[in-house]
Amino acid sequence: MSQVLEQSIQINATATVVDRCITDLALMHRWLNPVLSCEPVGEVWSTDVGSKSRFIIQIPLLQPTLNSVVVERQPGLVVWEFKGFFQGRDRWECQPTQKGTLLLNRFEFDIPNPLV
């Protein structure tokens, strides 16, 4: 059974600026959970459709990894699909508002391994 976590936050910045903060690797690491790191698969980081990356949870000795691929990308929208110790999609969407941008995150996943 899929689990869904949804969050949103109003940000006092344009959707273009917010989009850059969720797709530029250096900027992403400034707000990403400190126990989570992200790296490209290959030499170049990209959020173009088909681009691959790894999200690594920094737990001593284990470091579980989610392998992801960008499956949808438009200005203000990026969707990563991932597989690993669980599988699903992580959707980030920037919605322009009068006060800036509403950033929506929808994290939908299944945990196929009953030991996790």
C-alpha positions, 0 to 999 in steps of 0.5 A: 500500500502506498504512503503519501506525505504532502507538505507546502510552504509559502516562500517570499520569492519568485517561482523561478528563484524557488525552482533554481533552489530545488534543482541546483545541486549546490543550492539544494544541499543548503536546505536538504536534510543534513542526513541526506546527500544527493549526487549525480550518477555520472559526471554532471548533475541535471534535472532534465528528464532521464537524468539519474542521481542517488540520494544517500541517507547518512546513517553510520555503517548502512548508508541506504541509497535511493537511485532516482531518475527525473521522470517529469520536468517543466519550469517550476516542476520536477518529479524524481522516481526512485527505487532502492530500499523503498520505491516511489516518486518525489514531486516538487511544484512551484505555484506562483502566488501574489506573495511569491511562491507556494512550494508543494512537495508530494512524496509517494512511496511503497516499502516492499521490504517488510524488514525496513 
